[in-house]
């Protein structure tokens, strides 16, 4: 079976722009629906796709957080080059970490981290998650069980995970440098990220305008979960409170 990979997106709307960032082992599809919703409300939305994502899992191991951070910066600059001077940033999981880092280092109108970790304590759990992602991808390629097992035996993502853990930890130290309005979003049923991370982010950032929203029926990929329509509206309501000049 041929796998159709998700693509980066650029949904042109009005002069207000939102950079939308997906998570680790995810794709632009994780934030595409939210992007389309915001476009209909007049916002321009860009969703890049990090290198090594939505492709065979072996390619994931060729890159690391430094590469994905560069992809984020390139997307941010691409919006600037297109003439969008006012940009908010919204991200899921690792994308949430990236959004916080961008808010601490670059000029953004507001930041929306969703289910973002402040640390990766159980590296073994993350390891199992990456292995599960690789196995699922291979099964969708219609490979035999024997071939899948043989390839999985050679799939060892630990160096990537070590770098990812350090990137998250380093970003957490920068939270006090965030002064722009923030909407911290978290699924109460998140099995990947401890919901306590949302409280830590909320307390650490120095924004005068900040809000923490807990979604009681949602898990980790909150953008595609049961409360996605509520999330769409909450994100829009937050964006509408920002001090846009246009």
PyMOL commands that set and color helices and strands:
alter all, ss='L'
color gray80, all
select helices_A, chain A and resi 29-40+57-60+65-81+94-105+123-139+145-153+158-172+175-177+196-204+222-224+228-241
alter helices_A, ss='H'
color red, helices_A
select strands_A, chain A and resi 9-11+17-21+44-47+87-92+110-114+181-187+210-215
alter strands_A, ss='S'
color yellow, strands_A
deselect
rebuild
show_as cartoon
